[in-house]
Amino acid sequence: MGKISVVGIGPGSLDDMTYRARRTIEEATTVVGYKRYVDLIAELVEGKTVLDTGMTQEIDRCRAALKAASEGETVVVISSGDAGIYGMAGLVLELLVKMDEAERPEFGGVIPGVSAMSAAAGLLGAPIMHDFVVISLSDLLTPWEIIQERAELAAQGDFVTALYNPRSNKRVGQINAVQEIFLRHRAPETPVGIVTGASRTNEAVLISTLGEFTKEDINMFSLVIIGNSKTRQVGDWMITPRGYQKREPGL
Amino acid sequence: MGKISVVGIGPGSLDDMTYRARRTIEEATTVVGYKRYVDLIAELVEGKTVLDTGMTQEIDRCRAALKAASEGETVVVISSGDAGIYGMAGLVLELLVKMDEAERPEFGGVIPGVSAMSAAAGLLGAPIMHDFVVISLSDLLTPWEIIQERAELAAQGDFVTALYNPRSNKRVGQINAVQEIFLRHRAPETPVGIVTGASRTNEAVLISTLGEFTKEDINMFSLVIIGNSKTRQVGDWMITPRGYQKREPGL
């Protein structure tokens, strides 16, 4: 019987991967993942069996991974960022627990990685720092009504808000609807950070405002971070204070 | 003129640190951080100047770090987990931008790390997976009314919810108040994961329920993850499905 692990490879560069993640990949005989993410770790997969598929074939990919592990391979399923945040950890576990015990491979665990959100935040300075909400605008598996309601609650609670999958070729209007929701609760001057391809060769970082940010270049590899009512832009940095006091003593 | 960087060292073990974080620490001449976190990377700081202080002297710590960098040192300020999530990134930047340009050291950036939340989630299986909220229950710098309102909104929106600083020696009742808020919106059987000291030698992982979890051992090094209405416990794992469809085709 083989073994299967789920690994968060971090946002892009091998430099932003953890030692544990790299070792787990190096020890594997089979690497499974979305082609674009396998390409990010190309130098680690040489000589290994690679099962890569398109973005939407996740269930097939998991099944293939479990089958290989069942047949004796040491398998890693990779996600970009952290595998537990809109990644592959859940699907792998859901399918694993349904397998007959006789066929079920050993589970090597979910190896956490630096999330896309943490990578984007680091490039923007310190935009999170306080309580925050993370919402995916993809309505592929979640009804749009739920997404909208969540945006409303996030705006209402003055949460710093990170938006995953803010816009794709087929899905362009949602980000504008979310902007309108937030504008009912926060000033148009509120800083909004847009980071595309963090830690990758085409990395782009931009600070805009709640009133204007939807005019910018935003795609499926972008992460949008909307500041709370205390967030300020200072020079090239987006900074959210760590508290709600008018003035911290000593600051 | 020296240089200052802010580094997220990850949740605990050097294994869960990124290559970039480790290199940045190795290149530094001065390491600044809360003593408990400096101890986690003891083998990396040998031969360096170490400025460690208690948990609540963060502003003093930042000033000392900036002064050293101003005087020519290569300084890293470390946070456990990710430096941008309740970490030191914000304070360092706030103080840096206020310095006279003549004294201001070069800024080496915020180097992201694996957050405590990602580490905890990995140990629990796949509890996050969908939209989520992160709230700190520490009322040191945030009024308790705001924290309560945010918990209410998180519960209402069926967000998976991660609680930082859930309980300390001096602050014991808040977690019970939050439990009551969530029980008004979610079933008492909702899985709740408690991870204490993730990736450290005293690591403890437990899955309880919304109705019962406050009876467990929870302290300032614990992270609590409350599942959404779809989260299930299967064996040793806490799994949140990635969507809201009754049944995903193929699953």
Interface residues (C-beta under 8 A of the other chain):
Chain A: G8 G10 P11 S13 L14 D15 D16 M17 T18 Y19 R20 R22 R23 I59 D60 D82 A83 G84 I85 Y86 G87 A89 G90 L91 V92 L93 E94 L95 V97 G109 V110 I111 P112 G113 V114 S115 S118 A119 A121 G122 L123 G125 A126 P127 I128 M129 H130 D131 F132 V133 V134 I135 S136 L140 L141 T142 P143 I146 I147 E149 R150 L153 A154 Q156 G157 D158 F159 V234 G235 W237 I239 T240 P241 R242 G243 Y244 Q245 E248 G250 L251
Chain B: G8 G10 P11 S13 L14 D15 D16 M17 T18 Y19 R20 R22 R23 I59 D60 D82 A83 G84 I85 Y86 G87 A89 G90 L91 V92 L93 E94 L95 V97 G109 V110 I111 P112 G113 V114 S115 S118 A119 A121 G122 L123 G125 A126 P127 I128 M129 H130 D131 F132 V133 V134 I135 S136 L140 L141 T142 P143 I146 I147 E149 R150 L153 A154 Q156 G157 D158 F159 V234 G235 W237 I239 T240 P241 R242 G243 Y244 Q245 E248 G250 L251
